[in-house]
């Protein structure tokens, strides 16, 4: 931040002197039209505002939040630049300040939408003892039927069901569907854990080996 705007005698605060024209050059050598000797800081801000908004939107997305952040940066510059002088890189200054405002806004939004932390519980696969009764290949390729989950206890699973993470199966083809296994799966589902590989990810039904008729 420069100590003042005066590059020559009689230069008033709030105007952009010749040296500031050189410092305000944007990439590629272009100079904002407002950055000419005698232009006001307000003119420079008006010229740079769409450039700063475009840079933020391309970098972060969230166009509406970027608009708010740029407006806050422009207000800060309108107060600070006439008093302390135009910075060496006005565009960079605005992008930096607007980025900080945007980061704060995103952090506040995350905090507002953050839910209660989930209760830590042992992974279901480590607390359930498997009960294999049929060879996995035989169960996987055998004749199967789909039954409501509540009716699956005591039947032989014909599918792989694993809470993810960690993705370790609680039920595998050929294993007996037991109350502990089913209870662990339902508890994981109710706690928000994704149920992988199952035909019914919500565990409304389970594929089991068909009974001989």
N, C-alpha and C positions, 0 to 999 in steps of 0.2 A: 504494500500500500504506500503510495507516494505521500509525502508530507503536505503537498499543496499542488495547485494546478498552474501556478504562475510560471510560464516559460519566458516571460518578458515583462517589461514594465506595463502596468495598467491591466494585466490579465486578472479577471475576476474569477472567484470560485463559481463552479457550476458551468464553466465553459470548457471546451476541449481545445487545448493549444496545439501548436504544430508538432511538438514532440509526442503528444498523445496520439496524433494521427499515425505516426510511425509505430507506436506501441500497440495500437488497436488493430493493426492489420490482421486479417483472418488468414487461415491457411490458403496457400496459393497466391498470396500477394494482394488479394482484393482488400480494399479498405471500405468499411461501411460508409454509405453516402453521408450519414450524419456526422462522421468523424472528420470534419473539416474545420479549419481554424474559425473560431467564433461560434461554432455550434454548441448548443447547450447539452448538459448531461441528459436532460429529458429527451432531446432529439436522438442521442446515442442509444438510450434505453429503448426507445420506440423502434429503432432500426434493428437492434440486436434481439429483441424479444422473440420473434418467430424463429430465429436461428437457434436460440437456446432451447426453446420448446421442442423443435425438431430433433436436436441432439439428444435431449433427455428421453423423448418418446422412442427414438430408435434404440437407445441403450437399455431402457428399463421397461418399455411398454406402459400400461396403466395411464393412458392418455389423460384421463380426467384428473388423476392425482398429479401428473406432471404439470398440467395447467395451473393447479393450485400452488405447486411448489415454485413455478416460475413467477407467478404473481407475488409471492412472498419475497423472492429474491429481488424483484424489481422494486418493491416497496423499500427493502433494506438498502438498495443502491440509491434510491431517490433521497433517502435520509442521509446516508453516509458519504456518498461521493461529493456532494456540494461542500460538505464540512471538511473532509479529509483528503479529497482529491480523487481523480479517476485512477483506478489501478493500472498497472502496466499492461495487463491483458484484460480489458473489460469483459470480453466474451467468456474467457476462462473463469474470471471471477464469478460471473453470473451462473455459469454451469456448476461450479463448485458449491456455491451457496444453495442453489436450487436442488442439487443432488443430496445435500445434507438434509434439506427440508423434506425431500421425498423419502429418504431413508427413515427419518423420524416418523413420517406419516404411515409408512408401511409397518414399522415396528409397533406403532400404536394400534393399527388395524389388527395385527396378529394378536396382540394382547387382549383386545376386545373380543376376539373370536376364539380365544384359547379356551378349550374346555377343561374340565377337571382331569387331572392325570389318572391314567388307568392304574388299577391296582395290580401290582406285580404278583404273578402266580407261576408255579412250576409249569414247564412245558408239558402238555398232555402226554406226549409220546414217552416222557421219562417216568411217568407215574402209573401208566397202564400196562399191565402184564398181558402180552398177546396170547391168544388161544388158538393156534392153528389146528384145523381139523381136516382140511382138504388141501391137496397140493395147489400152490398158487396158479400154475398153468391150467390145471383142470377147472379151477374155480373161475378163472378169467374167461376161458373159452366155453364154459359149460352153459346150459340153458338157465337163464336168469329171469327174474321178475322184479318189478319195482313195487315196494310196499311203503306205507306211511312209516315214518321214523319210529313212532311209538310201538309199532308192531314188528320191528326188526330185531328186538332182543331175542336171543336164542336161535336166530337164523345165521347162515353162513354168508359173509360178505362176498359180493361178486365185483367189488370195485375198490379202488384205492382212495382213502380219505385222509388228508393231512392238513392240520392248521399251518398257515404260513404267515410269518416265519414261525419256526425254522424250516418247515416243509418236510418234517419227519412223519411218516404215516402213523396214525393211531389205529386205523383199520386197513388191512391189506386183503386182496382176494384170497379166500380160503380160510380166513380167520373168523372165529365166532364173534358175533356182535353181542357184547356183554353190557350190563348196566354201567359198570365203571367206564368202559370205553365210550359208550354213548353219552354218558353224563359229562365226561371230559370234553368231548367234541361240542356239545351244546353249550357248555360253560365258556369255551373259547369263542364260539360264535357270538354269544351274548355280550362278551367283553370287547367285541369289535374286531376280532382276529379273522382274517380271510380264510375261508375253507377251500383248499385247493384240491383239484383233480376230481372232486365229487360230481356226479351228474346233477345233483341239486345243491348248489353252493350255499343255499339257505338251510340245508338239512331238513327240508320238508319231507323228503323221501330218501330211501336207501335201496340200492340194487342188491338183491340177495339171490342165492341159488334157488331155483325153483324146486319145489317139493315133488317127489314122484307121485303120480296120480294112480 
